[in-house]
Amino acid sequence: MAKKQIRLYPKSGREVVAFGQRLKDARLRRRFSKETVCARAQISRPTLDKIEAGDPSTSLGNYMQVLRVLGLTEDLSRVAEKDQLGRRLQDESMPQRMRAPRTTKIHRVRDGQEK
């Protein structure tokens, strides 16, 4: 069976490659060998090579494991944290609160008498 080819827009492809390079740089700054990261992330060496090369066919779960080993999962939690466009779209789709029409006469009933 042929491997499914994932096609990205050019800018997205460059971003994935840059992300892989940043992960590789983070690994090297921590002085972790590929074998250490693979063992702790429970992935194979070819999978780590694909991640560091920015291969888009690698699963997000594998990226998450590598981020966990490198201690970078907090950075991932900031993705889409300040989603200004999404919040504006959400606010636009919310129903607008309408007031009840104002009445001119106010009737109060107290002890059976109208005022």
Residue pairs with C-beta under 8 A, 6 or more apart in sequence:
3 57
4 57
6 56
6 57
8 16
8 56
13 54
13 56
16 54
16 55
16 56
17 53
17 54
18 54
19 54
20 51
20 52
20 53
20 54
20 55
21 52
21 54
23 51
23 52
23 63
23 66
23 67
23 70
24 52
26 70
26 72
27 34
27 37
27 52
27 70
30 70
32 69
32 70
34 45
34 48
34 49
35 45
37 48
37 66
37 69
37 70
38 44
38 45
38 47
38 48
40 69
41 48
41 62
41 65
41 66
41 68
41 69
42 65
43 62
43 65
43 66
47 58
47 62
48 66
50 57
50 58
51 58
51 62
51 63
51 66
64 73
64 76
67 73
67 75
67 76
80 86
107 114
107 115
108 114
108 115
